[in-house]
Amino acid sequence: MSAPSPSSTESDRRLIARLWHGATPASHGDRYAAYLEQTGVKDCRATPGNRGVQVLRRTVGDQAHFLFISFWDSMDSIRGFAGADVERAHYYPEDATYLLELEPTVSHYEVLER
C-alpha cells in the first residue's frame, strides 16, 4: 500500500489501519491490558504520523483475545514505529511472558471512512 500523493488534501488522505491479534490466559487479561497501555499504545501515540490506537479484548473460555488496531498517515509513519519490515509484528521483551503465541505478522488495511 502506498502513501497518499503529496497533492492530496488532508480530507482526501486515507489512513492505514495496522491490526495485530494476540491471546493470553484469561487470568492474565487485566495485567496484559495494562502492559499494552504502557508499551504499544504509549509508543504508537508518541510516533509521528499515528492517528490513534484502539485495543479490543474478548474473553472466550480460558483465553483473553486482544485486537490492537493503530491508525497511521502512511507506511513511512508505520516504519517509524515498527522498523523497516512493516509486515512483522512489533513485540516487547515481556510479551513472551504473557502471550500464548507470538504471531509473526500484522495486517494493514486502508481506512475508507473516518
Chimera marker file (.cmm) of the C-alpha trace (Angstrom):
<marker_set name="trace">
<marker id="1" x="0.000" y="0.000" z="0.000" r="1" g="1" b="0" radius="0.5"/>
<marker id="2" x="1.494" y="3.330" z="-0.979" r="1" g="1" b="0" radius="0.5"/>
<marker id="3" x="1.306" y="6.608" z="0.876" r="1" g="1" b="0" radius="0.5"/>
<marker id="4" x="-1.128" y="9.266" z="-0.375" r="1" g="1" b="0" radius="0.5"/>
<marker id="5" x="0.240" y="11.523" z="-3.091" r="1" g="1" b="0" radius="0.5"/>
<marker id="6" x="1.662" y="14.878" z="-1.953" r="1" g="1" b="0" radius="0.5"/>
<marker id="7" x="-1.036" y="16.685" z="-3.943" r="1" g="1" b="0" radius="0.5"/>
<marker id="8" x="-3.901" y="15.163" z="-1.967" r="1" g="1" b="0" radius="0.5"/>
<marker id="9" x="-5.641" y="17.358" z="0.555" r="1" g="1" b="0" radius="0.5"/>
<marker id="10" x="-5.872" y="16.356" z="4.203" r="1" g="1" b="0" radius="0.5"/>
<marker id="11" x="-9.531" y="15.373" z="3.810" r="1" g="1" b="0" radius="0.5"/>
<marker id="12" x="-8.684" y="13.162" z="0.815" r="1" g="1" b="0" radius="0.5"/>
<marker id="13" x="-5.912" y="11.270" z="2.583" r="1" g="1" b="0" radius="0.5"/>
<marker id="14" x="-6.605" y="7.707" z="3.561" r="1" g="1" b="0" radius="0.5"/>
<marker id="15" x="-5.440" y="6.355" z="6.858" r="1" g="1" b="0" radius="0.5"/>
<marker id="16" x="-3.827" y="2.965" z="7.185" r="1" g="1" b="0" radius="0.5"/>
<marker id="17" x="-5.046" y="0.663" z="9.946" r="1" g="1" b="0" radius="0.5"/>
<marker id="18" x="-2.488" y="-1.771" z="11.342" r="1" g="1" b="0" radius="0.5"/>
<marker id="19" x="-4.028" y="-4.818" z="13.043" r="1" g="1" b="0" radius="0.5"/>
<marker id="20" x="-2.428" y="-7.304" z="15.387" r="1" g="1" b="0" radius="0.5"/>
<marker id="21" x="-4.058" y="-10.155" z="17.316" r="1" g="1" b="0" radius="0.5"/>
<marker id="22" x="-2.777" y="-11.919" z="20.408" r="1" g="1" b="0" radius="0.5"/>
<marker id="23" x="-4.129" y="-14.066" z="23.223" r="1" g="1" b="0" radius="0.5"/>
<marker id="24" x="-3.242" y="-14.554" z="26.867" r="1" g="1" b="0" radius="0.5"/>
<marker id="25" x="-4.608" y="-16.853" z="29.528" r="1" g="1" b="0" radius="0.5"/>
<marker id="26" x="-7.829" y="-15.189" z="30.750" r="1" g="1" b="0" radius="0.5"/>
<marker id="27" x="-6.325" y="-14.886" z="34.223" r="1" g="1" b="0" radius="0.5"/>
<marker id="28" x="-3.660" y="-12.535" z="32.792" r="1" g="1" b="0" radius="0.5"/>
<marker id="29" x="-6.063" y="-10.384" z="30.764" r="1" g="1" b="0" radius="0.5"/>
<marker id="30" x="-6.141" y="-7.350" z="33.069" r="1" g="1" b="0" radius="0.5"/>
<marker id="31" x="-2.370" y="-7.355" z="33.559" r="1" g="1" b="0" radius="0.5"/>
<marker id="32" x="-1.736" y="-7.683" z="29.841" r="1" g="1" b="0" radius="0.5"/>
<marker id="33" x="-4.188" y="-4.861" z="29.054" r="1" g="1" b="0" radius="0.5"/>
<marker id="34" x="-2.303" y="-2.576" z="31.472" r="1" g="1" b="0" radius="0.5"/>
<marker id="35" x="1.015" y="-3.713" z="29.962" r="1" g="1" b="0" radius="0.5"/>
<marker id="36" x="-0.222" y="-2.907" z="26.429" r="1" g="1" b="0" radius="0.5"/>
<marker id="37" x="-1.180" y="0.585" z="27.572" r="1" g="1" b="0" radius="0.5"/>
<marker id="38" x="2.338" y="1.182" z="28.933" r="1" g="1" b="0" radius="0.5"/>
<marker id="39" x="4.159" y="-0.233" z="25.884" r="1" g="1" b="0" radius="0.5"/>
<marker id="40" x="2.489" y="-0.498" z="22.474" r="1" g="1" b="0" radius="0.5"/>
<marker id="41" x="-0.254" y="2.089" z="22.994" r="1" g="1" b="0" radius="0.5"/>
<marker id="42" x="2.129" y="4.619" z="24.525" r="1" g="1" b="0" radius="0.5"/>
<marker id="43" x="4.780" y="4.118" z="21.814" r="1" g="1" b="0" radius="0.5"/>
<marker id="44" x="2.257" y="4.268" z="18.953" r="1" g="1" b="0" radius="0.5"/>
<marker id="45" x="0.799" y="7.533" z="20.226" r="1" g="1" b="0" radius="0.5"/>
<marker id="46" x="4.283" y="9.018" z="20.566" r="1" g="1" b="0" radius="0.5"/>
<marker id="47" x="5.239" y="8.159" z="16.962" r="1" g="1" b="0" radius="0.5"/>
<marker id="48" x="4.764" y="10.930" z="14.372" r="1" g="1" b="0" radius="0.5"/>
<marker id="49" x="2.024" y="10.023" z="11.920" r="1" g="1" b="0" radius="0.5"/>
<marker id="50" x="-0.025" y="7.981" z="14.400" r="1" g="1" b="0" radius="0.5"/>
<marker id="51" x="-3.684" y="8.999" z="14.383" r="1" g="1" b="0" radius="0.5"/>
<marker id="52" x="-4.971" y="6.796" z="17.175" r="1" g="1" b="0" radius="0.5"/>
<marker id="53" x="-4.998" y="3.392" z="18.798" r="1" g="1" b="0" radius="0.5"/>
<marker id="54" x="-7.809" y="1.068" z="19.822" r="1" g="1" b="0" radius="0.5"/>
<marker id="55" x="-7.374" y="-2.077" z="21.889" r="1" g="1" b="0" radius="0.5"/>
<marker id="56" x="-10.229" y="-4.573" z="21.935" r="1" g="1" b="0" radius="0.5"/>
<marker id="57" x="-10.478" y="-7.530" z="24.297" r="1" g="1" b="0" radius="0.5"/>
<marker id="58" x="-12.750" y="-10.558" z="24.204" r="1" g="1" b="0" radius="0.5"/>
<marker id="59" x="-12.570" y="-13.420" z="26.680" r="1" g="1" b="0" radius="0.5"/>
<marker id="60" x="-13.543" y="-16.817" z="25.311" r="1" g="1" b="0" radius="0.5"/>
<marker id="61" x="-13.248" y="-19.701" z="27.723" r="1" g="1" b="0" radius="0.5"/>
<marker id="62" x="-9.834" y="-19.603" z="29.337" r="1" g="1" b="0" radius="0.5"/>
<marker id="63" x="-8.278" y="-17.130" z="26.852" r="1" g="1" b="0" radius="0.5"/>
<marker id="64" x="-8.378" y="-13.356" z="26.573" r="1" g="1" b="0" radius="0.5"/>
<marker id="65" x="-8.006" y="-12.289" z="22.932" r="1" g="1" b="0" radius="0.5"/>
<marker id="66" x="-6.683" y="-8.841" z="22.108" r="1" g="1" b="0" radius="0.5"/>
<marker id="67" x="-7.030" y="-6.936" z="18.856" r="1" g="1" b="0" radius="0.5"/>
<marker id="68" x="-4.639" y="-3.998" z="18.655" r="1" g="1" b="0" radius="0.5"/>
<marker id="69" x="-5.579" y="-1.503" z="15.944" r="1" g="1" b="0" radius="0.5"/>
<marker id="70" x="-3.442" y="1.538" z="15.237" r="1" g="1" b="0" radius="0.5"/>
<marker id="71" x="-4.138" y="4.201" z="12.630" r="1" g="1" b="0" radius="0.5"/>
<marker id="72" x="-1.405" y="5.823" z="10.553" r="1" g="1" b="0" radius="0.5"/>
<marker id="73" x="-0.864" y="8.525" z="7.940" r="1" g="1" b="0" radius="0.5"/>
<marker id="74" x="1.409" y="6.382" z="5.771" r="1" g="1" b="0" radius="0.5"/>
<marker id="75" x="3.610" y="3.315" z="5.611" r="1" g="1" b="0" radius="0.5"/>
<marker id="76" x="6.552" y="5.623" z="6.360" r="1" g="1" b="0" radius="0.5"/>
<marker id="77" x="4.936" y="6.602" z="9.652" r="1" g="1" b="0" radius="0.5"/>
<marker id="78" x="4.394" y="2.912" z="10.448" r="1" g="1" b="0" radius="0.5"/>
<marker id="79" x="8.111" y="2.332" z="9.821" r="1" g="1" b="0" radius="0.5"/>
<marker id="80" x="8.810" y="4.947" z="12.496" r="1" g="1" b="0" radius="0.5"/>
<marker id="81" x="7.076" y="2.654" z="14.981" r="1" g="1" b="0" radius="0.5"/>
<marker id="82" x="7.714" y="-0.854" z="13.654" r="1" g="1" b="0" radius="0.5"/>
<marker id="83" x="11.004" y="-0.557" z="11.799" r="1" g="1" b="0" radius="0.5"/>
<marker id="84" x="11.869" y="-1.369" z="8.201" r="1" g="1" b="0" radius="0.5"/>
<marker id="85" x="9.849" y="-4.595" z="7.967" r="1" g="1" b="0" radius="0.5"/>
<marker id="86" x="6.325" y="-3.237" z="8.485" r="1" g="1" b="0" radius="0.5"/>
<marker id="87" x="4.768" y="-6.676" z="7.976" r="1" g="1" b="0" radius="0.5"/>
<marker id="88" x="6.412" y="-8.069" z="11.117" r="1" g="1" b="0" radius="0.5"/>
<marker id="89" x="4.698" y="-7.719" z="14.475" r="1" g="1" b="0" radius="0.5"/>
<marker id="90" x="6.380" y="-5.304" z="16.897" r="1" g="1" b="0" radius="0.5"/>
<marker id="91" x="6.961" y="-7.078" z="20.215" r="1" g="1" b="0" radius="0.5"/>
<marker id="92" x="8.402" y="-6.003" z="23.544" r="1" g="1" b="0" radius="0.5"/>
<marker id="93" x="10.555" y="-8.367" z="25.640" r="1" g="1" b="0" radius="0.5"/>
<marker id="94" x="7.840" y="-9.094" z="28.227" r="1" g="1" b="0" radius="0.5"/>
<marker id="95" x="5.274" y="-10.064" z="25.562" r="1" g="1" b="0" radius="0.5"/>
<marker id="96" x="6.605" y="-13.622" z="25.619" r="1" g="1" b="0" radius="0.5"/>
<marker id="97" x="5.686" y="-13.937" z="29.316" r="1" g="1" b="0" radius="0.5"/>
<marker id="98" x="2.043" y="-13.018" z="28.651" r="1" g="1" b="0" radius="0.5"/>
<marker id="99" x="1.147" y="-14.267" z="25.181" r="1" g="1" b="0" radius="0.5"/>
<marker id="100" x="0.249" y="-17.832" z="24.307" r="1" g="1" b="0" radius="0.5"/>
<marker id="101" x="1.852" y="-17.424" z="20.880" r="1" g="1" b="0" radius="0.5"/>
<marker id="102" x="3.880" y="-14.696" z="19.176" r="1" g="1" b="0" radius="0.5"/>
<marker id="103" x="2.091" y="-14.027" z="15.890" r="1" g="1" b="0" radius="0.5"/>
<marker id="104" x="4.841" y="-13.140" z="13.391" r="1" g="1" b="0" radius="0.5"/>
<marker id="105" x="2.909" y="-10.746" z="11.151" r="1" g="1" b="0" radius="0.5"/>
<marker id="106" x="0.337" y="-7.968" z="11.191" r="1" g="1" b="0" radius="0.5"/>
<marker id="107" x="-2.267" y="-6.872" z="8.653" r="1" g="1" b="0" radius="0.5"/>
<marker id="108" x="-2.720" y="-3.454" z="7.090" r="1" g="1" b="0" radius="0.5"/>
<marker id="109" x="-5.990" y="-2.034" z="5.776" r="1" g="1" b="0" radius="0.5"/>
<marker id="110" x="-6.902" y="1.200" z="4.082" r="1" g="1" b="0" radius="0.5"/>
<marker id="111" x="-9.450" y="3.102" z="6.178" r="1" g="1" b="0" radius="0.5"/>
<marker id="112" x="-12.295" y="4.070" z="3.849" r="1" g="1" b="0" radius="0.5"/>
<marker id="113" x="-14.335" y="6.224" z="6.233" r="1" g="1" b="0" radius="0.5"/>
<marker id="114" x="-13.408" y="8.406" z="9.182" r="1" g="1" b="0" radius="0.5"/>
<link id1="1" id2="2" r="1" g="1" b="0" radius="0.2"/>
<link id1="2" id2="3" r="1" g="1" b="0" radius="0.2"/>
<link id1="3" id2="4" r="1" g="1" b="0" radius="0.2"/>
<link id1="4" id2="5" r="1" g="1" b="0" radius="0.2"/>
<link id1="5" id2="6" r="1" g="1" b="0" radius="0.2"/>
<link id1="6" id2="7" r="1" g="1" b="0" radius="0.2"/>
<link id1="7" id2="8" r="1" g="1" b="0" radius="0.2"/>
<link id1="8" id2="9" r="1" g="1" b="0" radius="0.2"/>
<link id1="9" id2="10" r="1" g="1" b="0" radius="0.2"/>
<link id1="10" id2="11" r="1" g="1" b="0" radius="0.2"/>
<link id1="11" id2="12" r="1" g="1" b="0" radius="0.2"/>
<link id1="12" id2="13" r="1" g="1" b="0" radius="0.2"/>
<link id1="13" id2="14" r="1" g="1" b="0" radius="0.2"/>
<link id1="14" id2="15" r="1" g="1" b="0" radius="0.2"/>
<link id1="15" id2="16" r="1" g="1" b="0" radius="0.2"/>
<link id1="16" id2="17" r="1" g="1" b="0" radius="0.2"/>
<link id1="17" id2="18" r="1" g="1" b="0" radius="0.2"/>
<link id1="18" id2="19" r="1" g="1" b="0" radius="0.2"/>
<link id1="19" id2="20" r="1" g="1" b="0" radius="0.2"/>
<link id1="20" id2="21" r="1" g="1" b="0" radius="0.2"/>
<link id1="21" id2="22" r="1" g="1" b="0" radius="0.2"/>
<link id1="22" id2="23" r="1" g="1" b="0" radius="0.2"/>
<link id1="23" id2="24" r="1" g="1" b="0" radius="0.2"/>
<link id1="24" id2="25" r="1" g="1" b="0" radius="0.2"/>
<link id1="25" id2="26" r="1" g="1" b="0" radius="0.2"/>
<link id1="26" id2="27" r="1" g="1" b="0" radius="0.2"/>
<link id1="27" id2="28" r="1" g="1" b="0" radius="0.2"/>
<link id1="28" id2="29" r="1" g="1" b="0" radius="0.2"/>
<link id1="29" id2="30" r="1" g="1" b="0" radius="0.2"/>
<link id1="30" id2="31" r="1" g="1" b="0" radius="0.2"/>
<link id1="31" id2="32" r="1" g="1" b="0" radius="0.2"/>
<link id1="32" id2="33" r="1" g="1" b="0" radius="0.2"/>
<link id1="33" id2="34" r="1" g="1" b="0" radius="0.2"/>
<link id1="34" id2="35" r="1" g="1" b="0" radius="0.2"/>
<link id1="35" id2="36" r="1" g="1" b="0" radius="0.2"/>
<link id1="36" id2="37" r="1" g="1" b="0" radius="0.2"/>
<link id1="37" id2="38" r="1" g="1" b="0" radius="0.2"/>
<link id1="38" id2="39" r="1" g="1" b="0" radius="0.2"/>
<link id1="39" id2="40" r="1" g="1" b="0" radius="0.2"/>
<link id1="40" id2="41" r="1" g="1" b="0" radius="0.2"/>
<link id1="41" id2="42" r="1" g="1" b="0" radius="0.2"/>
<link id1="42" id2="43" r="1" g="1" b="0" radius="0.2"/>
<link id1="43" id2="44" r="1" g="1" b="0" radius="0.2"/>
<link id1="44" id2="45" r="1" g="1" b="0" radius="0.2"/>
<link id1="45" id2="46" r="1" g="1" b="0" radius="0.2"/>
<link id1="46" id2="47" r="1" g="1" b="0" radius="0.2"/>
<link id1="47" id2="48" r="1" g="1" b="0" radius="0.2"/>
<link id1="48" id2="49" r="1" g="1" b="0" radius="0.2"/>
<link id1="49" id2="50" r="1" g="1" b="0" radius="0.2"/>
<link id1="50" id2="51" r="1" g="1" b="0" radius="0.2"/>
<link id1="51" id2="52" r="1" g="1" b="0" radius="0.2"/>
<link id1="52" id2="53" r="1" g="1" b="0" radius="0.2"/>
<link id1="53" id2="54" r="1" g="1" b="0" radius="0.2"/>
<link id1="54" id2="55" r="1" g="1" b="0" radius="0.2"/>
<link id1="55" id2="56" r="1" g="1" b="0" radius="0.2"/>
<link id1="56" id2="57" r="1" g="1" b="0" radius="0.2"/>
<link id1="57" id2="58" r="1" g="1" b="0" radius="0.2"/>
<link id1="58" id2="59" r="1" g="1" b="0" radius="0.2"/>
<link id1="59" id2="60" r="1" g="1" b="0" radius="0.2"/>
<link id1="60" id2="61" r="1" g="1" b="0" radius="0.2"/>
<link id1="61" id2="62" r="1" g="1" b="0" radius="0.2"/>
<link id1="62" id2="63" r="1" g="1" b="0" radius="0.2"/>
<link id1="63" id2="64" r="1" g="1" b="0" radius="0.2"/>
<link id1="64" id2="65" r="1" g="1" b="0" radius="0.2"/>
<link id1="65" id2="66" r="1" g="1" b="0" radius="0.2"/>
<link id1="66" id2="67" r="1" g="1" b="0" radius="0.2"/>
<link id1="67" id2="68" r="1" g="1" b="0" radius="0.2"/>
<link id1="68" id2="69" r="1" g="1" b="0" radius="0.2"/>
<link id1="69" id2="70" r="1" g="1" b="0" radius="0.2"/>
<link id1="70" id2="71" r="1" g="1" b="0" radius="0.2"/>
<link id1="71" id2="72" r="1" g="1" b="0" radius="0.2"/>
<link id1="72" id2="73" r="1" g="1" b="0" radius="0.2"/>
<link id1="73" id2="74" r="1" g="1" b="0" radius="0.2"/>
<link id1="74" id2="75" r="1" g="1" b="0" radius="0.2"/>
<link id1="75" id2="76" r="1" g="1" b="0" radius="0.2"/>
<link id1="76" id2="77" r="1" g="1" b="0" radius="0.2"/>
<link id1="77" id2="78" r="1" g="1" b="0" radius="0.2"/>
<link id1="78" id2="79" r="1" g="1" b="0" radius="0.2"/>
<link id1="79" id2="80" r="1" g="1" b="0" radius="0.2"/>
<link id1="80" id2="81" r="1" g="1" b="0" radius="0.2"/>
<link id1="81" id2="82" r="1" g="1" b="0" radius="0.2"/>
<link id1="82" id2="83" r="1" g="1" b="0" radius="0.2"/>
<link id1="83" id2="84" r="1" g="1" b="0" radius="0.2"/>
<link id1="84" id2="85" r="1" g="1" b="0" radius="0.2"/>
<link id1="85" id2="86" r="1" g="1" b="0" radius="0.2"/>
<link id1="86" id2="87" r="1" g="1" b="0" radius="0.2"/>
<link id1="87" id2="88" r="1" g="1" b="0" radius="0.2"/>
<link id1="88" id2="89" r="1" g="1" b="0" radius="0.2"/>
<link id1="89" id2="90" r="1" g="1" b="0" radius="0.2"/>
<link id1="90" id2="91" r="1" g="1" b="0" radius="0.2"/>
<link id1="91" id2="92" r="1" g="1" b="0" radius="0.2"/>
<link id1="92" id2="93" r="1" g="1" b="0" radius="0.2"/>
<link id1="93" id2="94" r="1" g="1" b="0" radius="0.2"/>
<link id1="94" id2="95" r="1" g="1" b="0" radius="0.2"/>
<link id1="95" id2="96" r="1" g="1" b="0" radius="0.2"/>
<link id1="96" id2="97" r="1" g="1" b="0" radius="0.2"/>
<link id1="97" id2="98" r="1" g="1" b="0" radius="0.2"/>
<link id1="98" id2="99" r="1" g="1" b="0" radius="0.2"/>
<link id1="99" id2="100" r="1" g="1" b="0" radius="0.2"/>
<link id1="100" id2="101" r="1" g="1" b="0" radius="0.2"/>
<link id1="101" id2="102" r="1" g="1" b="0" radius="0.2"/>
<link id1="102" id2="103" r="1" g="1" b="0" radius="0.2"/>
<link id1="103" id2="104" r="1" g="1" b="0" radius="0.2"/>
<link id1="104" id2="105" r="1" g="1" b="0" radius="0.2"/>
<link id1="105" id2="106" r="1" g="1" b="0" radius="0.2"/>
<link id1="106" id2="107" r="1" g="1" b="0" radius="0.2"/>
<link id1="107" id2="108" r="1" g="1" b="0" radius="0.2"/>
<link id1="108" id2="109" r="1" g="1" b="0" radius="0.2"/>
<link id1="109" id2="110" r="1" g="1" b="0" radius="0.2"/>
<link id1="110" id2="111" r="1" g="1" b="0" radius="0.2"/>
<link id1="111" id2="112" r="1" g="1" b="0" radius="0.2"/>
<link id1="112" id2="113" r="1" g="1" b="0" radius="0.2"/>
<link id1="113" id2="114" r="1" g="1" b="0" radius="0.2"/>
</marker_set>
